[in-house]
Amino acid sequence: MNLKALKEQALQTPEVKAEYDRLAPEFELATTLISMRQRAGLTQEELAKRLHTQKSNISRLERGDSNPGWKTLQRYADACGFELSVQAQRHKTAI
C-alpha cells in the first residue's frame, strides 16, 4: 500500500479525519515555509546562515515541531524574498 492509499484509508475514520482537519493550518504553514525556501533556491543550511541560526531550527520550523512567533515567521519570509501576510477566514460550521 502506498502512502496516498494509506492516508485515504486512515481519513475514513471520523476521529482521524477530525484531527487531520484540526491540524490542517499547521500542515499548510509548514508547506508554505518549505515552498518559500525552495522558490528562493535556498537549502536549509543557507537559510539558517542568513537568519544567523542553526539548520536544526529551520528543520524544526519546516516540520511543524515548533511554535514560531510572528517575528520569526517575518524574518524567515524576508530571508527568502517574500512578504508575510495573514488572511482571516470564518470557520465552517456544521449544522
Secondary structure, 3 states (H helix, E strand, C coil): CCHHHHHHHHCCCHHHHHHHHHHHHHHHHHHHHHHHHHHCCCCHHHHHHHCCCCHHHHHHHHHCCCCCCHHHHHHHHHHCCCCCCCCCCCCCCCC
